[in-house]
């Protein structure tokens, strides 16, 4: 039995196919014990066309709640893939407080979700690389993040793995170790890289040099399909990703400690009002 699949999208994000029900039923068919839906979170202000509308958020959460009750032969988890932004932290906290979600993964696509002017997958400026890592670390400090999706996205547009890339990658990986946050080896990036004809050493992400540092520092790793159709949940690329992390000798977590994660979330929620006043 496969243990878990936690990075899965639905048609609501406007760049995927299949409903939550479609994805879950495929997850059952593929033999996963734990299956999560983590569509791109909706924000009160429109920042990009690649996510659900804010008005659809309630329907999404209600649907996941009903599906979680319906399917007893698999553990269903409700989640979001979210960016971290300090002025929107309340939104993440409130969803945990109201028992609307079970987990969050960090997909830090934008410097500012209210604008589309800085997509981290297209940067090369050292100050923006540092800013990406700063935001990821601040997010990890909260304890709300289960794992970082495609943590090496910020190197996507950089051909040479420069000194800044090395230093900032190490800073990100060391923080993940400190705050016990998993790093995701992402099959979605592999799909686009393989389609472009790249070898493993040439992937834009998962970036080979980054994962060599992950191995060196022995950070905890999860492998995700980043499925945007039901057929991608356990496709050949996902299976290749699982094979590659074994060949790289990465510290892959076979079973996620959700109890410890929930303790971290609860602790942050208790401290949130004080943190909101005084800062992290």
N, C-alpha and C positions, 0 to 999 in steps of 0.2 A: 504493500500500500504506500502511495506517495503521501507525505505528511501534510503539506500546505501549499496553497496557491493564493497569494494575497494582493497581487497587482493586476487587476482586471478592470476593463472599461466597458461601458455600454454605449448604445446609440445616442444617449443624451449629450455626450461630449462633442457630437457633430463630426467626429473623425473616426468613429467605430461603428460596428454593426452588431446587433443583438441586444436583447433586453437583459435585465438582471436575471430573470427566470431562465432565459436561454443559456446564459453563462453558467449559472449554478447547475443546471441539468447536465451540461457538458462536463463540468467539474466532477459530478457524481459518476458519470460514465467513464471518466478517465481515472477514477479511483482515488481522488484526494480525500483525506480525512477532515481537513480544515480548508474552507474556501471563503475568500473575502472579495467583496466588490469595493473598489476604491476609485470611483470616477473622479474626474477633476472637480474640485470644489467650486461652487458658484460664489461670486462676490457681489456685494450690494451695488458696486459700480462696475460697469461693463469694461473689462480690460482686454479681452480677446474673444474671437469667435470660436475658439477651440475648447469650449466647455458649456455645460448646461446653463440655461438662463436662471437667474436668481429665483424667479417665480416657480421653477420646477424642483427646487431643492426639497420642499416639503413632500411632494409626491414621491421623489426618489427615496427619501428616508422612510416614508410610510410603506412603500413597496418592499424595501429591505426588511422592515420589521415583520411584515406579513409572511414573507418568504422564510425568514428565520424561524417562525413558528410552524410553518408548513412542513419543512424538510427535517426529519428526525434522524435520517441515516447519514447525515453529514453535518459538521459544525459550521454554520454560516456566520460570518462576521461582517458587520456594517462599517464601511470606512470611507475615507476620502484621500485623494492625493492632493495635498495642499502646499502652497507656497507659505513661507513665514514672513509676516510683516507685522511690526509691533502694534500698529494702530488697528489691526484686525485680529489680534490675539483673543480678544473677548469672544469672537465668533467661535473659535475652536474650543475654548473653555466651556461656553454655554452648551455646546452639543454634547460634551461629556457629562456636564451637570444634569442635563435633561434626558440622559440615557438614549440619545439618538444615534450614537456611533460607538464602536468598540475599539477602533484604532485609527491612527493617522500615519500616512507615509509622507515624507517631505520630498516634493518634486519642485526644486527651486528654479523655475524657468525664468522668472522675471526679477529684476531689481526692484521694480515698483509695479504692483499688480493693477494700479489705477491707470497705468500707461503701458504702451507696447514698445517704448523706445529702446529698452535694453533687454534683449533676449539673451540669456547667458550661453545658449548654444552657439552664438555668433560673435563672441567677444574675443579680443586678443590683448586689450589694454591691461597692463599689470595691476592697475588700481581697481579695475572691475573684477579681476580674478580674486584679489584680496577681499573685495566686498562680498563676492559670492561665498567665500569661506566664512567670513564674519557672520553673514546671515544664517548660514547653516549651523554654525556653532551656537549662536544665540537661540536658534530653534531647539537644538539638542539640550541646552541647559534647562529648558522647561520640563523635560521629562515626558512631553506629549507625543514625541516622535518614536515610532516603533523602528523604522529603518529609513534610510535615505535612498530614494529612487535615483538611479543613474547618477551617482555622486560625482562622476567624472564628466558630466555634461559640459562643464565649463572649459574643457580642453577640446571640445568638438571641432572648433574652428582653427585650432593651432596645430600647424604641421610639425614643428620642432618642440619636443618636450624640454622646454627651457628651464633655467635655474628657478625662475618664479614658479613655474608649474611644479617643479620638484618640491620647493619649500612649502608652497601652499597646499599641495597634496598631502604632505606629511603633517601639516598643521591640522587639516581636516581629519585625517585618519587617526591621529593621536587624540583628537577631541572625541571621536566616535568611540574609541577605547575607553576614555575617561568617563563618558556619560553612558556607556553600555548601550550604544545604538548600533544596529546592524548596517552594513553597507551592501547595496544591491548590485549584483552582477546581472545586467539587464539584457535580456534576449531581444527586446525591441530594437535597441541600438545595433545588435548583431544583424537583424533582418535587413535594416537599411544599408549597413556596411557590406554585407554579403551581396545584396542586390547591386551594389556599386562595383562589385568585383574585388573588394579588398580581402587580403589574407588576415589572419588573426592579429598579426603584428601591426597591421595597417588600420584596424578598426578605428573609427572616430570615437566611438565608445561602444562597448567597454574598452578603455584605452589600455593597451598592454603594459606600458610603463607604469601607469597608475596602480595596476593590480600587482605588479611586482613589488611595489612599496607596501601594498596591503599585506602581501605574503610576508615580507620582511618584518613588518611590525605586528603581525599575527592578529589583525582585527577580525571581528566576527562578520561572516558573510552570509547573505541569503541569495538565492537564485530566483529570479522572477521572469515569467513569460512576458509581462507587460502586454497582455492579450487585448487586442482590439476587435477580435472576432472569436466566436466560440472555438473555431478550428485551430486557433493559435495557442490555446491553453496548454496543450501538451504536444505541440507540433515538433517537427524535426529540428527546428532552430532552438527551441527550448531544451530539447534533449541534448543537442550539441553544446549548449551553454553548461548544462550539468556535467557533461564530459570534460569541457575545458577547465572548469574550476577544479576538478579532480586532478587533471594533468598539471595545472599550475600549483597544486598543493595548498590551496586556500583553506582557511578555517571555516568550513561551511557548517552552519547550525542545522542539525537534523530536526530538532524540535524546539520551537520558540517558547520561551518562558513567559506566557501571557499573564500569569499571576504576578510576577515581579513587575512587569510592565504596568499592570493595573495599579499596583501599589505606588509606582512613580507618578502616574496620572493623578491619583487621589491626593497624594501629598502636595502636588503643585496646585491643585484646585483649592485645597485648604489654605494655602499661602497666597492665593492669587490676589485678593484684595490688598494685602500689604505690598505685594510685588507691583501691582498697578500704580501704587502711590510712589514707591521708592525705587522702582526699576529692578531688573534681574540682578 
